[in-house]
Amino acid sequence: RYAYILNDKFGKIIPSEFLMITVVMCYNLIHMAFRVSNSISYILDIMFIATTLAPIFYYCWFGNEVKLKVVLVTSILINCNFIIHNYLKN
């Protein structure tokens, strides 16, 4: 039950965060394209882009880790024979 509540809450939050990250990224890239500046401001812009991309990387990385754990737990449950062992005991 708790997992369903969390999934319902985060299911609405994560897409909105991706949308906001995309908007900020597009704004920053357009801002970089239309201004004439020196190398220090480009370095700052690159650092800003890197920090903007970091949450997307984290979501993808940890989402993949959760998916791998679910597959691992599922395969362990399918391959375990405690039900057969318990049935043979009785």
Phi and psi in radians as a Rosetta constraint file:
Dihedral C 1 N 2 CA 2 C 2 CIRCULARHARMONIC -1.079 0.35
Dihedral N 2 CA 2 C 2 N 3 CIRCULARHARMONIC -0.669 0.35
Dihedral C 2 N 3 CA 3 C 3 CIRCULARHARMONIC -1.124 0.35
Dihedral N 3 CA 3 C 3 N 4 CIRCULARHARMONIC -0.661 0.35
Dihedral C 3 N 4 CA 4 C 4 CIRCULARHARMONIC -1.166 0.35
Dihedral N 4 CA 4 C 4 N 5 CIRCULARHARMONIC -0.665 0.35
Dihedral C 4 N 5 CA 5 C 5 CIRCULARHARMONIC -1.135 0.35
Dihedral N 5 CA 5 C 5 N 6 CIRCULARHARMONIC -0.800 0.35
Dihedral C 5 N 6 CA 6 C 6 CIRCULARHARMONIC -1.101 0.35
Dihedral N 6 CA 6 C 6 N 7 CIRCULARHARMONIC -0.733 0.35
Dihedral C 6 N 7 CA 7 C 7 CIRCULARHARMONIC -1.104 0.35
Dihedral N 7 CA 7 C 7 N 8 CIRCULARHARMONIC -0.666 0.35
Dihedral C 7 N 8 CA 8 C 8 CIRCULARHARMONIC -1.150 0.35
Dihedral N 8 CA 8 C 8 N 9 CIRCULARHARMONIC -0.737 0.35
Dihedral C 8 N 9 CA 9 C 9 CIRCULARHARMONIC -1.210 0.35
Dihedral N 9 CA 9 C 9 N 10 CIRCULARHARMONIC -0.863 0.35
Dihedral C 9 N 10 CA 10 C 10 CIRCULARHARMONIC -1.267 0.35
Dihedral N 10 CA 10 C 10 N 11 CIRCULARHARMONIC -0.406 0.35
Dihedral C 10 N 11 CA 11 C 11 CIRCULARHARMONIC -1.118 0.35
Dihedral N 11 CA 11 C 11 N 12 CIRCULARHARMONIC -0.423 0.35
Dihedral C 11 N 12 CA 12 C 12 CIRCULARHARMONIC -1.637 0.35
Dihedral N 12 CA 12 C 12 N 13 CIRCULARHARMONIC -0.498 0.35
Dihedral C 12 N 13 CA 13 C 13 CIRCULARHARMONIC -1.377 0.35
Dihedral N 13 CA 13 C 13 N 14 CIRCULARHARMONIC -0.775 0.35
Dihedral C 13 N 14 CA 14 C 14 CIRCULARHARMONIC -1.071 0.35
Dihedral N 14 CA 14 C 14 N 15 CIRCULARHARMONIC -0.834 0.35
Dihedral C 14 N 15 CA 15 C 15 CIRCULARHARMONIC -1.085 0.35
Dihedral N 15 CA 15 C 15 N 16 CIRCULARHARMONIC -0.617 0.35
Dihedral C 15 N 16 CA 16 C 16 CIRCULARHARMONIC -1.186 0.35
Dihedral N 16 CA 16 C 16 N 17 CIRCULARHARMONIC -0.619 0.35
Dihedral C 16 N 17 CA 17 C 17 CIRCULARHARMONIC -1.150 0.35
Dihedral N 17 CA 17 C 17 N 18 CIRCULARHARMONIC -0.730 0.35
Dihedral C 17 N 18 CA 18 C 18 CIRCULARHARMONIC -1.063 0.35
Dihedral N 18 CA 18 C 18 N 19 CIRCULARHARMONIC -0.706 0.35
Dihedral C 18 N 19 CA 19 C 19 CIRCULARHARMONIC -1.108 0.35
Dihedral N 19 CA 19 C 19 N 20 CIRCULARHARMONIC -0.790 0.35
Dihedral C 19 N 20 CA 20 C 20 CIRCULARHARMONIC -1.143 0.35
Dihedral N 20 CA 20 C 20 N 21 CIRCULARHARMONIC -0.694 0.35
Dihedral C 20 N 21 CA 21 C 21 CIRCULARHARMONIC -1.096 0.35
Dihedral N 21 CA 21 C 21 N 22 CIRCULARHARMONIC -0.704 0.35
Dihedral C 21 N 22 CA 22 C 22 CIRCULARHARMONIC -1.135 0.35
Dihedral N 22 CA 22 C 22 N 23 CIRCULARHARMONIC -0.743 0.35
Dihedral C 22 N 23 CA 23 C 23 CIRCULARHARMONIC -1.107 0.35
Dihedral N 23 CA 23 C 23 N 24 CIRCULARHARMONIC -0.790 0.35
Dihedral C 23 N 24 CA 24 C 24 CIRCULARHARMONIC -1.101 0.35
Dihedral N 24 CA 24 C 24 N 25 CIRCULARHARMONIC -0.723 0.35
Dihedral C 24 N 25 CA 25 C 25 CIRCULARHARMONIC -1.118 0.35
Dihedral N 25 CA 25 C 25 N 26 CIRCULARHARMONIC -0.793 0.35
Dihedral C 25 N 26 CA 26 C 26 CIRCULARHARMONIC -1.103 0.35
Dihedral N 26 CA 26 C 26 N 27 CIRCULARHARMONIC -0.759 0.35
Dihedral C 26 N 27 CA 27 C 27 CIRCULARHARMONIC -1.054 0.35
Dihedral N 27 CA 27 C 27 N 28 CIRCULARHARMONIC -0.778 0.35
Dihedral C 27 N 28 CA 28 C 28 CIRCULARHARMONIC -1.154 0.35
Dihedral N 28 CA 28 C 28 N 29 CIRCULARHARMONIC -0.708 0.35
Dihedral C 28 N 29 CA 29 C 29 CIRCULARHARMONIC -1.162 0.35
Dihedral N 29 CA 29 C 29 N 30 CIRCULARHARMONIC -0.690 0.35
Dihedral C 29 N 30 CA 30 C 30 CIRCULARHARMONIC -1.151 0.35
Dihedral N 30 CA 30 C 30 N 31 CIRCULARHARMONIC -0.721 0.35
Dihedral C 30 N 31 CA 31 C 31 CIRCULARHARMONIC -1.066 0.35
Dihedral N 31 CA 31 C 31 N 32 CIRCULARHARMONIC -0.717 0.35
Dihedral C 31 N 32 CA 32 C 32 CIRCULARHARMONIC -1.160 0.35
Dihedral N 32 CA 32 C 32 N 33 CIRCULARHARMONIC -0.631 0.35
Dihedral C 32 N 33 CA 33 C 33 CIRCULARHARMONIC -1.247 0.35
Dihedral N 33 CA 33 C 33 N 34 CIRCULARHARMONIC -0.564 0.35
Dihedral C 33 N 34 CA 34 C 34 CIRCULARHARMONIC -1.741 0.35
Dihedral N 34 CA 34 C 34 N 35 CIRCULARHARMONIC 0.103 0.35
Dihedral C 34 N 35 CA 35 C 35 CIRCULARHARMONIC -2.085 0.35
Dihedral N 35 CA 35 C 35 N 36 CIRCULARHARMONIC 2.599 0.35
Dihedral C 35 N 36 CA 36 C 36 CIRCULARHARMONIC -1.706 0.35
Dihedral N 36 CA 36 C 36 N 37 CIRCULARHARMONIC 2.136 0.35
Dihedral C 36 N 37 CA 37 C 37 CIRCULARHARMONIC -2.593 0.35
Dihedral N 37 CA 37 C 37 N 38 CIRCULARHARMONIC 3.063 0.35
Dihedral C 37 N 38 CA 38 C 38 CIRCULARHARMONIC -1.602 0.35
Dihedral N 38 CA 38 C 38 N 39 CIRCULARHARMONIC -3.129 0.35
Dihedral C 38 N 39 CA 39 C 39 CIRCULARHARMONIC -1.219 0.35
Dihedral N 39 CA 39 C 39 N 40 CIRCULARHARMONIC -0.478 0.35
Dihedral C 39 N 40 CA 40 C 40 CIRCULARHARMONIC -1.174 0.35
Dihedral N 40 CA 40 C 40 N 41 CIRCULARHARMONIC -0.716 0.35
Dihedral C 40 N 41 CA 41 C 41 CIRCULARHARMONIC -1.204 0.35
Dihedral N 41 CA 41 C 41 N 42 CIRCULARHARMONIC -0.567 0.35
Dihedral C 41 N 42 CA 42 C 42 CIRCULARHARMONIC -1.150 0.35
Dihedral N 42 CA 42 C 42 N 43 CIRCULARHARMONIC -0.676 0.35
Dihedral C 42 N 43 CA 43 C 43 CIRCULARHARMONIC -1.102 0.35
Dihedral N 43 CA 43 C 43 N 44 CIRCULARHARMONIC -0.732 0.35
Dihedral C 43 N 44 CA 44 C 44 CIRCULARHARMONIC -1.113 0.35
Dihedral N 44 CA 44 C 44 N 45 CIRCULARHARMONIC -0.696 0.35
Dihedral C 44 N 45 CA 45 C 45 CIRCULARHARMONIC -1.145 0.35
Dihedral N 45 CA 45 C 45 N 46 CIRCULARHARMONIC -0.706 0.35
Dihedral C 45 N 46 CA 46 C 46 CIRCULARHARMONIC -1.106 0.35
Dihedral N 46 CA 46 C 46 N 47 CIRCULARHARMONIC -0.707 0.35
Dihedral C 46 N 47 CA 47 C 47 CIRCULARHARMONIC -1.124 0.35
Dihedral N 47 CA 47 C 47 N 48 CIRCULARHARMONIC -0.675 0.35
Dihedral C 47 N 48 CA 48 C 48 CIRCULARHARMONIC -1.141 0.35
Dihedral N 48 CA 48 C 48 N 49 CIRCULARHARMONIC -0.719 0.35
Dihedral C 48 N 49 CA 49 C 49 CIRCULARHARMONIC -1.108 0.35
Dihedral N 49 CA 49 C 49 N 50 CIRCULARHARMONIC -0.715 0.35
Dihedral C 49 N 50 CA 50 C 50 CIRCULARHARMONIC -1.100 0.35
Dihedral N 50 CA 50 C 50 N 51 CIRCULARHARMONIC -0.732 0.35
Dihedral C 50 N 51 CA 51 C 51 CIRCULARHARMONIC -1.254 0.35
Dihedral N 51 CA 51 C 51 N 52 CIRCULARHARMONIC -0.432 0.35
Dihedral C 51 N 52 CA 52 C 52 CIRCULARHARMONIC -1.306 0.35
Dihedral N 52 CA 52 C 52 N 53 CIRCULARHARMONIC -0.620 0.35
Dihedral C 52 N 53 CA 53 C 53 CIRCULARHARMONIC -1.364 0.35
Dihedral N 53 CA 53 C 53 N 54 CIRCULARHARMONIC -0.311 0.35
Dihedral C 53 N 54 CA 54 C 54 CIRCULARHARMONIC -1.028 0.35
Dihedral N 54 CA 54 C 54 N 55 CIRCULARHARMONIC -0.786 0.35
Dihedral C 54 N 55 CA 55 C 55 CIRCULARHARMONIC -1.082 0.35
Dihedral N 55 CA 55 C 55 N 56 CIRCULARHARMONIC -0.634 0.35
Dihedral C 55 N 56 CA 56 C 56 CIRCULARHARMONIC -1.118 0.35
Dihedral N 56 CA 56 C 56 N 57 CIRCULARHARMONIC -0.737 0.35
Dihedral C 56 N 57 CA 57 C 57 CIRCULARHARMONIC -1.058 0.35
Dihedral N 57 CA 57 C 57 N 58 CIRCULARHARMONIC -0.774 0.35
Dihedral C 57 N 58 CA 58 C 58 CIRCULARHARMONIC -1.086 0.35
Dihedral N 58 CA 58 C 58 N 59 CIRCULARHARMONIC -0.789 0.35
Dihedral C 58 N 59 CA 59 C 59 CIRCULARHARMONIC -1.076 0.35
Dihedral N 59 CA 59 C 59 N 60 CIRCULARHARMONIC -0.761 0.35
Dihedral C 59 N 60 CA 60 C 60 CIRCULARHARMONIC -1.169 0.35
Dihedral N 60 CA 60 C 60 N 61 CIRCULARHARMONIC -0.745 0.35
Dihedral C 60 N 61 CA 61 C 61 CIRCULARHARMONIC -1.106 0.35
Dihedral N 61 CA 61 C 61 N 62 CIRCULARHARMONIC -0.934 0.35
Dihedral C 61 N 62 CA 62 C 62 CIRCULARHARMONIC -1.275 0.35
Dihedral N 62 CA 62 C 62 N 63 CIRCULARHARMONIC -0.514 0.35
Dihedral C 62 N 63 CA 63 C 63 CIRCULARHARMONIC -1.114 0.35
Dihedral N 63 CA 63 C 63 N 64 CIRCULARHARMONIC -0.696 0.35
Dihedral C 63 N 64 CA 64 C 64 CIRCULARHARMONIC -1.148 0.35
Dihedral N 64 CA 64 C 64 N 65 CIRCULARHARMONIC -0.694 0.35
Dihedral C 64 N 65 CA 65 C 65 CIRCULARHARMONIC -1.091 0.35
Dihedral N 65 CA 65 C 65 N 66 CIRCULARHARMONIC -0.738 0.35
Dihedral C 65 N 66 CA 66 C 66 CIRCULARHARMONIC -1.110 0.35
Dihedral N 66 CA 66 C 66 N 67 CIRCULARHARMONIC -0.739 0.35
Dihedral C 66 N 67 CA 67 C 67 CIRCULARHARMONIC -1.079 0.35
Dihedral N 67 CA 67 C 67 N 68 CIRCULARHARMONIC -0.747 0.35
Dihedral C 67 N 68 CA 68 C 68 CIRCULARHARMONIC -1.121 0.35
Dihedral N 68 CA 68 C 68 N 69 CIRCULARHARMONIC -0.678 0.35
Dihedral C 68 N 69 CA 69 C 69 CIRCULARHARMONIC -1.159 0.35
Dihedral N 69 CA 69 C 69 N 70 CIRCULARHARMONIC -0.691 0.35
Dihedral C 69 N 70 CA 70 C 70 CIRCULARHARMONIC -1.115 0.35
Dihedral N 70 CA 70 C 70 N 71 CIRCULARHARMONIC -0.750 0.35
Dihedral C 70 N 71 CA 71 C 71 CIRCULARHARMONIC -1.116 0.35
Dihedral N 71 CA 71 C 71 N 72 CIRCULARHARMONIC -0.704 0.35
Dihedral C 71 N 72 CA 72 C 72 CIRCULARHARMONIC -1.127 0.35
Dihedral N 72 CA 72 C 72 N 73 CIRCULARHARMONIC -0.815 0.35
Dihedral C 72 N 73 CA 73 C 73 CIRCULARHARMONIC -1.113 0.35
Dihedral N 73 CA 73 C 73 N 74 CIRCULARHARMONIC -0.709 0.35
Dihedral C 73 N 74 CA 74 C 74 CIRCULARHARMONIC -1.096 0.35
Dihedral N 74 CA 74 C 74 N 75 CIRCULARHARMONIC -0.785 0.35
Dihedral C 74 N 75 CA 75 C 75 CIRCULARHARMONIC -1.184 0.35
Dihedral N 75 CA 75 C 75 N 76 CIRCULARHARMONIC -0.603 0.35
Dihedral C 75 N 76 CA 76 C 76 CIRCULARHARMONIC -1.139 0.35
Dihedral N 76 CA 76 C 76 N 77 CIRCULARHARMONIC -0.755 0.35
Dihedral C 76 N 77 CA 77 C 77 CIRCULARHARMONIC -1.155 0.35
Dihedral N 77 CA 77 C 77 N 78 CIRCULARHARMONIC -0.637 0.35
Dihedral C 77 N 78 CA 78 C 78 CIRCULARHARMONIC -1.227 0.35
Dihedral N 78 CA 78 C 78 N 79 CIRCULARHARMONIC -0.665 0.35
Dihedral C 78 N 79 CA 79 C 79 CIRCULARHARMONIC -1.517 0.35
Dihedral N 79 CA 79 C 79 N 80 CIRCULARHARMONIC -0.159 0.35
Dihedral C 79 N 80 CA 80 C 80 CIRCULARHARMONIC -1.362 0.35
Dihedral N 80 CA 80 C 80 N 81 CIRCULARHARMONIC 2.642 0.35
Dihedral C 80 N 81 CA 81 C 81 CIRCULARHARMONIC -2.108 0.35
Dihedral N 81 CA 81 C 81 N 82 CIRCULARHARMONIC 0.564 0.35
Dihedral C 81 N 82 CA 82 C 82 CIRCULARHARMONIC -1.218 0.35
Dihedral N 82 CA 82 C 82 N 83 CIRCULARHARMONIC -0.503 0.35
Dihedral C 82 N 83 CA 83 C 83 CIRCULARHARMONIC -1.216 0.35
Dihedral N 83 CA 83 C 83 N 84 CIRCULARHARMONIC -0.766 0.35
Dihedral C 83 N 84 CA 84 C 84 CIRCULARHARMONIC -1.133 0.35
Dihedral N 84 CA 84 C 84 N 85 CIRCULARHARMONIC -0.731 0.35
Dihedral C 84 N 85 CA 85 C 85 CIRCULARHARMONIC -1.103 0.35
Dihedral N 85 CA 85 C 85 N 86 CIRCULARHARMONIC -0.750 0.35
Dihedral C 85 N 86 CA 86 C 86 CIRCULARHARMONIC -1.155 0.35
Dihedral N 86 CA 86 C 86 N 87 CIRCULARHARMONIC -0.662 0.35
Dihedral C 86 N 87 CA 87 C 87 CIRCULARHARMONIC -1.172 0.35
Dihedral N 87 CA 87 C 87 N 88 CIRCULARHARMONIC -0.689 0.35
Dihedral C 87 N 88 CA 88 C 88 CIRCULARHARMONIC -1.225 0.35
Dihedral N 88 CA 88 C 88 N 89 CIRCULARHARMONIC -0.493 0.35
Dihedral C 88 N 89 CA 89 C 89 CIRCULARHARMONIC -1.166 0.35
Dihedral N 89 CA 89 C 89 N 90 CIRCULARHARMONIC -0.668 0.35
